[in-house]
Amino acid sequence: MVQHTMFPRDLIRTQRQRTRTYAALERRPLETTALRRRLQQLDNRISNHPFWRTAAGRSPSARVALRELVREIEETEEHLSEQQRRILTCIREWAAEHNGETPSVREIGRVVGLSSTGSVAYQLGQMEQLGVLDRSVSRGPGKGISLPW
């Protein structure tokens, strides 16, 4: 189960993009120029992130911890069903469009095509058990849904 982290979400997102780009580079050795350029850009963005200038970021093990966290996130998300992936995408896109505010259960159902709020609540419960989201914090109309990354 993925635990909440000290790393900023944008840093985790960039590290995930780097991991995926590196994997793509391994699969397509003939199409390397664009992938290597992208990998270099992501490396620069990670290296120059303000987090590394904080006390937590100066820890010698912080970069390793970031890579391990991303690996754990990727493994956890592999266990999601297609419906749960759509719900996770819905929550992320909604939060990006609404200044971090998450959608309500009814809004999630409307976006992903589930008419029953009970079905959405069940899926959210399953996702919470996997550690993909947290519903213990109640804030605003998002009914307490928060993403740990």
C-alpha positions as CSV (number, residue, x, y, z in Angstrom):
1,M,0.0,0.0,0.0
2,V,1.4,3.4,-1.0
3,Q,1.7,5.8,1.9
4,H,1.4,9.6,1.8
5,T,4.7,11.2,1.0
6,M,6.8,14.2,1.7
7,F,7.4,14.7,-2.0
8,P,5.5,17.4,-3.9
9,R,2.9,16.0,-6.4
10,D,4.6,17.7,-9.4
11,L,7.9,16.1,-8.6
12,I,6.3,12.6,-8.3
13,R,4.5,13.2,-11.6
14,T,7.7,14.2,-13.3
15,Q,9.5,11.1,-11.9
16,R,6.7,9.0,-13.2
17,Q,7.0,10.5,-16.7
18,R,10.8,9.9,-16.5
19,T,10.2,6.2,-15.6
20,R,7.8,5.7,-18.5
21,T,10.1,7.5,-20.9
22,Y,13.0,5.3,-19.9
23,A,10.9,2.2,-20.3
24,A,9.9,3.4,-23.8
25,L,13.5,4.0,-24.7
26,E,14.3,0.4,-23.7
27,R,11.5,-1.0,-25.9
28,R,12.3,1.1,-29.0
29,P,16.1,1.3,-29.4
30,L,15.8,2.6,-32.9
31,E,13.7,5.7,-32.0
32,T,16.1,7.0,-29.5
33,T,16.6,10.7,-30.4
34,A,13.3,12.1,-29.2
35,L,13.1,9.8,-26.2
36,R,16.6,10.7,-25.1
37,R,15.8,14.4,-25.5
38,R,12.7,13.9,-23.4
39,L,14.6,11.9,-20.8
40,Q,17.2,14.7,-20.5
41,Q,14.4,17.4,-20.1
42,L,12.8,15.3,-17.4
43,D,16.1,14.8,-15.6
44,N,16.8,18.5,-15.6
45,R,13.3,19.2,-14.3
46,I,13.8,16.7,-11.5
47,S,17.3,17.9,-10.6
48,N,16.3,21.6,-10.5
49,H,13.1,21.1,-8.5
50,P,12.9,23.4,-5.4
51,F,12.2,20.4,-3.2
52,W,15.9,19.4,-3.3
53,R,16.8,22.7,-1.5
54,T,14.6,21.8,1.5
55,A,15.8,19.9,4.6
56,A,14.0,16.8,3.5
57,G,15.3,17.0,0.0
58,R,18.9,17.3,1.1
59,S,18.8,13.9,2.7
60,P,21.1,11.5,0.9
61,S,18.4,8.9,0.5
62,A,15.7,11.3,-0.8
63,R,16.3,10.6,-4.5
64,V,16.2,6.8,-3.9
65,A,13.0,7.2,-1.9
66,L,11.4,9.1,-4.7
67,R,12.3,6.4,-7.2
68,E,11.0,3.7,-4.8
69,L,7.8,5.6,-4.2
70,V,7.1,5.9,-8.0
71,R,7.8,2.2,-8.5
72,E,5.3,1.4,-5.7
73,I,2.7,3.7,-7.2
74,E,3.1,2.1,-10.7
75,E,2.8,-1.4,-9.2
76,T,-0.3,-0.4,-7.2
77,E,-2.0,1.1,-10.2
78,E,-1.4,-2.1,-12.2
79,H,-4.0,-3.7,-9.9
80,L,-6.8,-1.3,-10.7
81,S,-9.7,-2.4,-12.9
82,E,-10.5,-0.5,-16.0
83,Q,-13.4,1.1,-14.2
84,Q,-11.1,2.2,-11.3
85,R,-8.6,3.6,-13.8
86,R,-11.4,5.7,-15.4
87,I,-12.4,7.0,-11.9
88,L,-8.8,7.8,-11.1
89,T,-8.4,9.7,-14.3
90,C,-11.6,11.5,-13.7
91,I,-10.5,12.6,-10.2
92,R,-7.1,13.8,-11.5
93,E,-8.5,15.7,-14.4
94,W,-11.2,17.3,-12.3
95,A,-8.7,18.3,-9.6
96,A,-6.5,19.9,-12.3
97,E,-9.4,21.9,-13.7
98,H,-10.9,22.9,-10.4
99,N,-7.8,24.1,-8.4
100,G,-7.3,20.9,-6.5
101,E,-10.9,20.4,-5.6
102,T,-12.1,16.8,-6.2
103,P,-15.4,15.8,-7.6
104,S,-18.3,14.4,-5.6
105,V,-19.4,10.8,-5.9
106,R,-22.3,11.9,-8.1
107,E,-20.0,13.9,-10.4
108,I,-17.6,11.0,-10.7
109,G,-20.5,8.7,-11.7
110,R,-21.7,11.1,-14.3
111,V,-18.3,11.4,-15.9
112,V,-17.4,7.7,-15.9
113,G,-20.9,6.5,-16.8
114,L,-22.1,4.9,-13.6
115,S,-25.7,5.8,-12.7
116,S,-25.5,4.4,-9.1
117,T,-23.6,6.4,-6.5
118,G,-23.3,3.1,-4.6
119,S,-21.3,1.6,-7.4
120,V,-19.0,4.7,-7.4
121,A,-18.7,4.5,-3.6
122,Y,-17.8,0.8,-3.8
123,Q,-15.1,1.5,-6.4
124,L,-13.7,4.3,-4.3
125,G,-13.6,2.0,-1.2
126,Q,-11.6,-0.6,-3.2
127,M,-9.3,2.1,-4.4
128,E,-8.8,3.4,-0.9
129,Q,-7.9,-0.1,0.3
130,L,-5.2,-0.2,-2.4
131,G,-3.9,3.1,-1.2
132,V,-4.6,4.9,-4.5
133,L,-6.8,7.5,-2.7
134,D,-7.7,8.7,0.7
135,R,-11.2,9.5,1.8
136,S,-10.5,10.3,5.5
137,V,-10.1,14.0,5.0
138,S,-13.4,15.9,4.6
139,R,-13.0,19.1,2.7
140,G,-15.5,20.8,0.4
141,P,-17.9,19.2,-2.1
142,G,-15.3,16.5,-3.0
143,K,-16.6,14.5,0.0
144,G,-13.1,14.1,1.4
145,I,-11.4,12.4,-1.6
146,S,-7.7,13.2,-1.8
147,L,-5.0,11.7,-3.9
148,P,-1.7,10.9,-2.1
149,W,0.3,11.7,-5.3
